[in-house]
Amino acid sequence: MSYGEIGFLLGALPGMGLILRNMRQGRSLQKRVEAVAWKDHDWNDTQLSHEQQLRLMTNPQRYIDSDDSPEMVEAKKQLIAALPAFWWRHWTGGAVVFAGAITGTVIGNSIG
């Protein structure tokens, strides 16, 4: 493996760490909604299809149903409120991966 390849991987690692941490935080929010759904004996509607995920991103208020319990509404509101920050951190992590990989490659190639 060349120095450029090693630099690429090492440069991309911090951004990947940010993305993975963000995904773990998002999953913990989703687990809260799942816990309420199971407690209410409701179906687990956090396991969304791709179409439902797109609707959640474009019109999040449609995610809350009129027959949801108050606990479910609150859990879903927390999830919806966290979406903008989630996507911001995800895009930032992607930018860090991109910049780090390029910088690492340049530094690796200049060393080797």
Backbone bond lengths (Angstrom), bond angles and torsions (degrees), N, CA, C in turn:
res aa  C-N    CA-C-N  psi(-1)  N-CA   C-N-CA  omega(-1)  CA-C   N-CA-C  phi
1 M - - - 1.442 - - 1.533 107.90 -
2 S 1.319 116.86 132.65 1.459 121.13 -177.32 1.526 110.97 -80.21
3 Y 1.329 114.97 167.23 1.460 120.06 177.60 1.527 111.73 -63.57
4 G 1.317 116.54 -34.47 1.457 120.17 178.22 1.520 112.31 -64.04
5 E 1.316 115.79 -41.36 1.473 119.74 178.30 1.522 111.44 -67.11
6 I 1.326 115.74 -41.35 1.463 119.53 177.65 1.526 109.80 -63.88
7 G 1.326 116.90 -42.96 1.464 120.97 177.63 1.520 111.52 -61.54
8 F 1.329 116.87 -39.80 1.466 121.47 177.44 1.529 110.49 -58.13
9 L 1.336 115.57 -49.98 1.466 119.86 -177.77 1.522 111.82 -66.07
10 L 1.330 116.56 -44.56 1.461 119.54 -179.88 1.528 111.59 -67.02
11 G 1.315 117.12 -33.54 1.456 120.73 178.39 1.519 112.61 -70.92
12 A 1.323 116.73 -33.08 1.463 120.94 -178.86 1.527 112.52 -80.71
13 L 1.315 118.07 -19.23 1.466 121.53 -175.94 1.535 114.88 -57.98
14 P 1.327 120.63 -46.10 1.466 119.00 -179.51 1.530 113.04 -59.70
15 G 1.314 117.49 -42.05 1.461 120.62 178.21 1.514 112.41 -65.20
16 M 1.329 116.36 -38.77 1.465 119.87 177.17 1.525 110.14 -64.57
17 G 1.330 116.18 -37.34 1.460 119.65 176.70 1.522 111.28 -62.80
18 L 1.338 117.30 -42.06 1.465 120.91 177.42 1.526 111.20 -61.77
19 I 1.311 116.53 -44.14 1.461 120.70 -178.72 1.530 110.63 -65.16
20 L 1.325 117.04 -44.32 1.466 120.10 -179.45 1.528 111.24 -65.28
21 R 1.337 116.94 -40.50 1.470 119.79 177.38 1.525 110.48 -63.40
22 N 1.323 116.72 -40.73 1.457 121.28 178.64 1.525 110.91 -63.85
23 M 1.315 116.82 -40.78 1.462 120.43 178.64 1.527 110.70 -64.91
24 R 1.342 117.02 -38.29 1.456 120.47 178.23 1.529 110.29 -64.90
25 Q 1.334 117.89 -41.43 1.461 120.96 178.04 1.526 111.19 -64.74
26 G 1.318 116.72 -41.85 1.462 120.28 177.61 1.509 111.94 -63.99
27 R 1.309 116.25 -38.20 1.465 120.45 178.95 1.527 111.21 -66.69
28 S 1.335 117.17 -35.49 1.464 118.77 179.08 1.522 110.74 -67.21
29 L 1.336 117.33 -36.30 1.469 119.41 174.45 1.522 110.71 -64.19
30 Q 1.316 115.95 -41.88 1.457 120.25 179.77 1.528 110.44 -64.45
31 K 1.330 117.57 -36.65 1.465 120.63 178.77 1.526 111.31 -64.86
32 R 1.341 117.32 -32.45 1.463 119.48 176.88 1.527 110.65 -63.39
33 V 1.327 115.93 -42.64 1.460 119.62 178.10 1.528 109.82 -64.86
34 E 1.325 117.08 -41.28 1.458 120.66 178.28 1.524 111.32 -61.47
35 A 1.335 117.04 -40.60 1.468 120.36 -179.77 1.526 110.59 -62.34
36 V 1.325 116.59 -41.21 1.466 119.69 178.16 1.520 110.02 -67.18
37 A 1.335 116.59 -39.73 1.466 119.70 179.62 1.518 111.08 -61.95
38 W 1.317 117.40 -42.64 1.462 120.28 179.15 1.518 110.94 -69.02
39 K 1.338 117.16 -37.05 1.467 120.58 179.46 1.528 110.44 -65.01
40 D 1.327 116.37 -38.67 1.462 121.22 179.93 1.524 112.92 -82.33
41 H 1.335 116.72 2.91 1.467 122.50 -176.38 1.522 110.56 56.34
42 D 1.313 114.88 36.57 1.461 122.06 178.14 1.525 106.68 -99.23
43 W 1.308 116.89 160.68 1.451 118.51 177.77 1.515 109.32 -70.38
44 N 1.282 115.87 152.82 1.452 121.96 -175.87 1.521 109.36 -78.59
45 D 1.331 117.12 85.04 1.456 120.23 -173.42 1.517 113.55 -87.38
46 T 1.327 117.45 13.01 1.458 118.08 174.27 1.524 111.01 -87.54
47 Q 1.314 117.93 -12.88 1.455 121.26 174.79 1.529 107.46 -85.14
48 L 1.308 115.69 85.02 1.460 121.38 -170.33 1.523 111.76 -92.83
49 S 1.320 115.17 148.75 1.456 120.16 172.09 1.532 107.81 -74.62
50 H 1.321 116.56 171.50 1.469 120.01 179.79 1.527 111.08 -62.00
51 E 1.321 117.13 -38.66 1.471 121.04 178.37 1.522 110.72 -64.20
52 Q 1.331 116.99 -43.05 1.457 120.77 178.91 1.528 111.44 -66.83
53 Q 1.333 117.70 -36.49 1.459 120.81 176.90 1.521 110.49 -63.94
54 L 1.332 116.77 -40.45 1.455 120.27 178.26 1.524 110.78 -63.95
55 R 1.346 116.41 -42.14 1.471 119.29 177.48 1.525 111.20 -64.49
56 L 1.327 117.30 -36.64 1.460 120.75 177.86 1.522 110.50 -64.01
57 M 1.330 117.48 -39.09 1.466 120.47 -180.00 1.518 111.61 -72.69
58 T 1.327 117.61 -37.96 1.460 119.95 -175.34 1.519 113.09 -86.35
59 N 1.319 118.39 -32.16 1.465 121.80 -179.58 1.526 108.39 -143.66
60 P 1.337 117.41 78.96 1.465 119.99 -172.01 1.519 114.47 -63.40
61 Q 1.303 119.56 -26.53 1.459 120.51 -177.55 1.530 112.19 -66.70
62 R 1.321 117.89 -20.59 1.464 120.81 176.44 1.526 111.63 -71.20
63 Y 1.315 116.64 -12.69 1.463 122.15 179.36 1.527 110.84 -72.59
64 I 1.334 117.01 -26.38 1.462 121.77 -179.68 1.522 108.42 -90.74
65 D 1.326 116.06 122.00 1.460 121.76 -179.86 1.521 110.34 -93.42
66 S 1.318 115.67 156.89 1.464 120.17 179.64 1.526 112.19 -69.80
67 D 1.327 117.89 -23.28 1.464 119.99 -179.33 1.528 113.24 -95.26
68 D 1.341 117.81 10.26 1.463 121.39 176.82 1.524 110.02 -72.34
69 S 1.322 115.65 145.42 1.464 120.71 176.11 1.532 108.93 -71.21
70 P 1.326 117.58 161.42 1.475 119.47 178.46 1.534 112.77 -58.63
71 E 1.340 117.15 -36.08 1.470 120.08 177.61 1.523 110.81 -65.86
72 M 1.336 116.02 -40.13 1.459 120.37 179.37 1.522 110.29 -66.89
73 V 1.316 117.34 -42.13 1.468 120.86 178.57 1.523 109.92 -60.27
74 E 1.328 116.84 -44.01 1.467 120.45 -179.85 1.531 111.16 -64.44
75 A 1.330 117.23 -42.95 1.467 120.62 179.13 1.525 110.77 -64.23
76 K 1.331 116.83 -41.09 1.461 119.73 178.94 1.525 111.19 -68.43
77 K 1.329 116.97 -36.34 1.468 119.72 177.21 1.524 111.09 -63.71
78 Q 1.330 116.81 -38.31 1.464 119.89 176.73 1.527 110.72 -63.29
79 L 1.323 115.56 -41.52 1.464 119.71 178.59 1.524 110.61 -64.57
80 I 1.321 117.34 -43.95 1.460 121.63 179.78 1.524 110.70 -65.07
81 A 1.330 117.17 -40.46 1.463 120.53 -179.66 1.528 111.45 -65.64
82 A 1.317 117.25 -27.81 1.463 121.15 -178.38 1.528 112.70 -83.08
83 L 1.328 118.40 -12.72 1.469 120.68 -175.46 1.526 114.21 -60.06
84 P 1.344 120.82 -48.14 1.469 118.58 -179.04 1.528 112.94 -58.91
85 A 1.333 116.97 -43.79 1.464 119.82 178.75 1.526 110.56 -66.56
86 F 1.327 116.80 -37.23 1.461 120.73 178.11 1.524 110.77 -59.32
87 W 1.335 115.82 -49.76 1.463 119.03 -178.50 1.522 111.58 -67.67
88 W 1.320 117.63 -35.84 1.468 120.71 177.76 1.538 109.59 -61.94
89 R 1.332 117.38 -47.24 1.468 120.80 179.14 1.526 110.94 -64.42
90 H 1.314 117.23 -35.42 1.461 120.44 179.51 1.538 110.55 -66.44
91 W 1.321 117.27 -47.20 1.461 120.63 178.29 1.520 111.19 -64.88
92 T 1.330 117.38 -37.64 1.462 120.52 177.16 1.522 110.19 -63.55
93 G 1.325 117.30 -43.46 1.459 120.61 176.65 1.519 111.85 -60.43
94 G 1.331 116.75 -39.82 1.466 120.20 176.98 1.519 111.94 -63.95
95 A 1.330 116.33 -39.71 1.472 120.16 177.92 1.522 110.45 -65.97
96 V 1.332 117.29 -38.10 1.460 120.78 178.22 1.529 110.14 -67.10
97 V 1.325 117.53 -39.07 1.471 120.66 176.00 1.532 109.43 -60.13
98 F 1.320 115.86 -48.40 1.464 120.64 -177.65 1.530 111.13 -62.07
99 A 1.334 116.46 -51.90 1.465 120.33 -177.82 1.524 111.12 -65.80
100 G 1.329 116.54 -41.23 1.460 119.60 -179.50 1.512 112.84 -66.34
101 A 1.325 116.34 -39.08 1.463 119.75 179.90 1.526 110.75 -65.39
102 I 1.325 116.33 -43.02 1.473 119.28 179.10 1.524 110.48 -66.32
103 T 1.331 116.32 -46.89 1.462 120.09 -179.75 1.525 110.56 -62.08
104 G 1.320 117.28 -44.32 1.457 120.66 178.55 1.514 112.78 -61.85
105 T 1.329 116.20 -38.41 1.463 119.86 178.21 1.515 111.09 -65.96
106 V 1.322 116.60 -44.44 1.464 120.52 179.73 1.529 110.42 -62.58
107 I 1.331 116.48 -46.60 1.466 119.35 179.74 1.521 110.47 -64.98
108 G 1.331 117.17 -42.82 1.462 120.05 179.22 1.522 112.70 -61.47
109 N 1.328 116.35 -41.63 1.470 120.00 179.55 1.528 111.57 -69.96
110 S 1.330 117.26 -31.95 1.464 118.84 178.95 1.527 111.82 -73.80
111 I 1.338 116.51 -28.49 1.472 120.23 177.40 1.530 109.98 -75.26
112 G 1.334 114.17 -45.10 1.467 118.19 -174.01 1.448 109.93 -94.13
